[in-house]
Amino acid sequence: MDFPLARQRFYQEICQLDDQINLAKAALYLAQEEYTQLDPDEYLNALDVMAAEVIERLPQGRYPLRILQTINQYLYDDLGFKGNTERYYDPRNSFLNDVLERRTGIPITLSVVYMEIAKRIDFPMVGVGMPGHFLIRPVVDEMTVFVDPFNRGDVLFPEDCQARLEQVLGQPVEWRPEFLEAVSTRQILARMLTNLKIIYLQQNDRQRALSMVERILLLFPNTATELRDRGLLYYQAGRWSEAIPDLEAYLNAVPDARDGNVIQELLRRMAEG
């Protein structure tokens, strides 16, 4: 099957070492498949301009907390960026072009905006993929602090993060140190795609959900659950010749899967069909 140009560009961008992937470009290529007229350079330039305006506001002493304070004031006070609490599951919250235009998004996309500005002012940050929430962390030796871009750039110390996660999830959380580990660029992109996949499945938009799964598998080709989900979406679309190898690969990778009997039944139907 011939993939659209945006998919090809996305694939070319991610076929590099992780630290060489341009996160903003890859995110915009992700969006370009939905918005076919999107010009990635327009939004990359917007990020450049935003970073230049932050630089003009930076104090002479570039201490980490002062830099964060400057970025926060610019993004949230001057530009009015905010977390979309009213329509959290609006797909537009997951597309970087929409987030930049509408100045609202979910934790991970607001984190991408924040990280991209920080990168441009030589203040690198990494993503922290807690379950159910997303934070970022400056790469500095002097201290360990976390930033919550969804909540106006709140600065959190490690001991604050469990309380923030419990606040977000609305229930106690059994804390694990790995919740605060940095995630890769590929993992950030996969999480953005997963958010959209879930939204489109809830909307019964199988074609869009399939396009998200396909790109997750470009990032992580051997993810068993994504092979299963692609196989199921192929099955529902009547594309049985494509569904069978995916579902068989899933059963081979997870032979004791809880849904193994269901998958085996689908394979039997297709074999007889």
C-alpha positions as CSV (number, residue, x, y, z in Angstrom):
1,M,0.0,0.0,0.0
2,D,1.3,3.5,-0.9
3,F,1.4,5.6,2.2
4,P,0.8,9.4,2.1
5,L,3.7,11.8,1.8
6,A,3.3,12.8,5.5
7,R,3.7,9.2,6.6
8,Q,6.9,8.8,4.5
9,R,8.3,12.0,6.1
10,F,7.4,10.8,9.5
11,Y,9.2,7.5,8.8
12,Q,12.3,9.2,7.5
13,E,12.5,11.4,10.6
14,I,12.2,8.5,13.0
15,C,14.7,6.3,11.1
16,Q,17.6,8.0,13.0
17,L,19.2,7.6,16.4
18,D,16.7,8.7,19.0
19,D,18.6,11.8,20.1
20,Q,18.8,12.9,16.5
21,I,15.0,12.8,15.9
22,N,13.5,16.3,15.6
23,L,10.5,15.9,17.9
24,A,8.7,18.9,16.6
25,K,9.1,17.9,13.0
26,A,8.0,14.3,13.7
27,A,4.9,15.6,15.6
28,L,4.1,17.9,12.7
29,Y,4.4,15.1,10.2
30,L,2.1,13.1,12.4
31,A,-0.4,16.0,12.2
32,Q,0.1,16.5,8.4
33,E,-1.6,13.2,7.7
34,E,-4.7,14.7,9.2
35,Y,-4.2,18.2,7.9
36,T,-2.9,17.6,4.4
37,Q,-2.3,21.3,3.7
38,L,-0.2,21.8,6.8
39,D,3.2,23.4,6.3
40,P,5.6,22.2,9.0
41,D,8.0,25.0,8.4
42,E,5.3,27.5,9.4
43,Y,5.0,26.0,12.9
44,L,8.7,25.4,13.3
45,N,9.2,29.0,12.6
46,A,6.6,29.9,15.2
47,L,8.6,27.9,17.8
48,D,11.7,29.8,16.7
49,V,10.0,33.1,17.2
50,M,8.6,32.1,20.6
51,A,12.1,31.0,21.7
52,A,13.6,34.3,20.5
53,E,11.0,36.2,22.6
54,V,11.9,34.1,25.6
55,I,15.6,34.9,25.2
56,E,14.7,38.6,25.2
57,R,13.0,38.2,28.5
58,L,15.7,36.1,30.2
59,P,17.5,37.7,33.2
60,Q,21.3,38.0,33.1
61,G,21.8,35.3,35.7
62,R,20.5,32.2,33.8
63,Y,19.7,30.1,36.9
64,P,17.4,27.1,36.1
65,L,14.5,28.3,38.2
66,R,14.7,31.8,36.8
67,I,14.7,30.3,33.3
68,L,11.6,28.2,34.1
69,Q,9.9,31.3,35.6
70,T,10.6,33.3,32.4
71,I,9.2,30.5,30.1
72,N,6.2,30.1,32.3
73,Q,5.4,33.8,32.3
74,Y,5.8,34.0,28.6
75,L,3.7,30.9,27.7
76,Y,0.9,31.1,30.3
77,D,0.7,34.8,31.1
78,D,1.7,36.5,27.8
79,L,0.5,33.9,25.3
80,G,-2.3,32.3,27.3
81,F,-1.4,28.7,26.9
82,K,-3.5,26.4,29.1
83,G,-4.4,22.8,29.7
84,N,-7.7,21.9,28.0
85,T,-9.7,20.7,31.0
86,E,-13.1,21.2,29.4
87,R,-12.6,19.1,26.3
88,Y,-9.6,16.9,27.3
89,Y,-10.4,14.2,24.7
90,D,-10.7,16.6,21.7
91,P,-8.3,15.2,19.1
92,R,-7.0,18.7,18.4
93,N,-5.3,18.6,21.8
94,S,-3.0,16.0,20.4
95,F,-1.9,17.7,17.2
96,L,1.0,20.1,17.6
97,N,-0.2,22.6,15.0
98,D,-3.6,22.8,16.7
99,V,-2.0,23.3,20.1
100,L,0.2,26.1,18.8
101,E,-2.8,27.8,17.1
102,R,-5.4,27.3,19.8
103,R,-2.9,27.6,22.7
104,T,-4.5,24.7,24.5
105,G,-3.7,21.0,24.8
106,I,-3.1,18.0,27.0
107,P,0.0,17.4,29.2
108,I,2.1,15.7,26.5
109,T,1.6,18.2,23.7
110,L,2.0,21.2,26.0
111,S,5.2,19.5,27.2
112,V,6.4,19.2,23.6
113,V,5.9,23.0,23.1
114,Y,7.7,23.7,26.3
115,M,10.6,21.3,25.5
116,E,11.0,22.7,22.0
117,I,11.3,26.3,23.3
118,A,13.7,25.2,26.0
119,K,15.8,23.4,23.4
120,R,16.0,26.5,21.3
121,I,17.3,28.6,24.2
122,D,20.0,26.0,25.1
123,F,18.1,24.7,28.2
124,P,17.4,21.1,27.2
125,M,14.6,19.2,28.9
126,V,13.4,15.6,28.8
127,G,10.0,14.0,29.0
128,V,8.8,12.1,32.1
129,G,6.0,9.7,31.2
130,M,4.2,9.1,34.4
131,P,1.1,6.8,34.0
132,G,-1.9,9.1,33.4
133,H,0.1,12.3,33.3
134,F,3.2,13.8,31.7
135,L,5.9,16.0,33.1
136,I,9.2,17.3,31.9
137,R,12.6,17.8,33.6
138,P,15.5,20.1,32.9
139,V,18.8,18.4,32.2
140,V,20.8,20.3,34.8
141,D,23.3,19.1,37.5
142,E,22.5,21.5,40.2
143,M,19.0,20.1,41.1
144,T,16.3,17.7,40.2
145,V,13.0,19.5,39.6
146,F,10.0,18.7,37.4
147,V,7.7,20.9,35.4
148,D,4.0,20.3,34.8
149,P,3.2,22.2,31.5
150,F,-0.5,21.3,31.8
151,N,-0.7,23.2,35.1
152,R,0.9,26.5,34.1
153,G,4.4,25.1,34.4
154,D,4.2,24.3,38.1
155,V,7.6,23.4,39.4
156,L,7.6,20.2,41.4
157,F,10.3,18.5,43.5
158,P,10.4,14.7,43.4
159,E,8.4,14.3,46.6
160,D,5.6,16.4,45.0
161,C,5.1,14.2,42.0
162,Q,3.2,11.4,43.7
163,A,0.8,13.9,45.1
164,R,0.3,15.5,41.6
165,L,-0.3,12.0,40.1
166,E,-2.8,11.1,42.8
167,Q,-4.5,14.5,42.2
168,V,-4.8,13.8,38.5
169,L,-6.0,10.2,38.9
170,G,-8.2,10.9,41.8
171,Q,-7.0,8.0,43.8
172,P,-4.0,6.8,45.8
173,V,-1.1,5.5,43.8
174,E,1.4,2.8,44.6
175,W,4.5,4.9,43.8
176,R,7.4,3.5,41.8
177,P,10.7,5.3,41.2
178,E,10.5,4.5,37.5
179,F,7.5,6.8,37.1
180,L,10.1,9.7,37.1
181,E,12.5,8.1,34.5
182,A,13.1,10.0,31.3
183,V,11.4,8.7,28.2
184,S,12.8,8.7,24.7
185,T,11.6,10.8,21.7
186,R,10.1,7.7,20.2
187,Q,8.2,7.0,23.4
188,I,6.8,10.5,23.4
189,L,5.6,10.1,19.8
190,A,4.1,6.7,20.5
191,R,2.3,8.2,23.5
192,M,0.8,10.9,21.4
193,L,-0.3,8.4,18.8
194,T,-1.7,6.1,21.5
195,N,-3.8,9.0,22.9
196,L,-5.3,9.6,19.4
197,K,-5.8,5.9,18.9
198,I,-7.9,5.6,22.0
199,I,-9.9,8.7,21.1
200,Y,-10.7,7.4,17.6
201,L,-11.6,3.9,18.9
202,Q,-14.0,5.5,21.3
203,Q,-15.5,7.5,18.4
204,N,-15.6,4.2,16.3
205,D,-13.4,5.9,13.7
206,R,-11.6,2.7,12.8
207,Q,-9.7,4.1,9.8
208,R,-8.1,6.9,11.8
209,A,-7.4,4.5,14.7
210,L,-5.7,2.2,12.3
211,S,-3.5,5.0,11.0
212,M,-2.3,5.7,14.5
213,V,-1.5,2.0,15.2
214,E,0.4,1.8,11.9
215,R,2.6,4.6,13.0
216,I,3.1,3.2,16.5
217,L,4.4,0.1,14.8
218,L,6.8,2.2,12.7
219,L,8.3,3.4,16.0
220,F,8.2,0.0,17.8
221,P,7.6,-2.7,15.2
222,N,7.4,-5.7,17.6
223,T,4.9,-4.4,20.1
224,A,2.6,-7.4,20.5
225,T,-0.5,-5.4,21.6
226,E,-0.3,-3.1,18.7
227,L,0.1,-6.0,16.3
228,R,-3.1,-7.4,17.8
229,D,-4.9,-4.1,17.5
230,R,-3.8,-3.7,13.9
231,G,-4.9,-7.2,13.2
232,L,-8.3,-6.6,14.8
233,L,-8.8,-3.4,12.8
234,Y,-7.8,-5.2,9.6
235,Y,-10.3,-7.9,10.5
236,Q,-13.1,-5.4,11.1
237,A,-12.3,-3.8,7.8
238,G,-12.5,-7.1,5.9
239,R,-8.8,-7.1,5.2
240,W,-8.3,-10.7,6.4
241,S,-5.1,-11.4,4.5
242,E,-3.5,-8.6,6.5
243,A,-5.2,-9.5,9.7
244,I,-4.1,-13.1,9.9
245,P,-0.3,-12.6,10.1
246,D,-0.7,-9.8,12.7
247,L,-3.0,-11.9,15.0
248,E,-0.7,-14.9,14.6
249,A,2.3,-12.8,15.5
250,Y,0.5,-11.6,18.6
251,L,-0.3,-15.2,19.8
252,N,3.3,-16.2,19.1
253,A,4.6,-13.3,21.1
254,V,2.1,-13.7,24.0
255,P,1.1,-17.4,24.0
256,D,-0.7,-17.1,27.4
257,A,-2.6,-14.0,26.4
258,R,-5.9,-13.5,28.3
259,D,-7.7,-12.9,25.0
260,G,-5.9,-15.8,23.2
261,N,-9.0,-17.8,22.8
262,V,-10.9,-14.9,21.2
263,I,-8.0,-14.3,18.8
264,Q,-7.8,-18.0,17.9
265,E,-11.5,-18.0,17.2
266,L,-11.2,-15.1,14.8
267,L,-8.3,-16.9,13.1
268,R,-10.5,-20.0,12.7
269,R,-13.3,-18.0,11.2
270,M,-11.0,-16.4,8.7
271,A,-9.4,-19.7,7.8
272,E,-12.9,-21.1,7.1
273,G,-14.2,-18.0,5.5
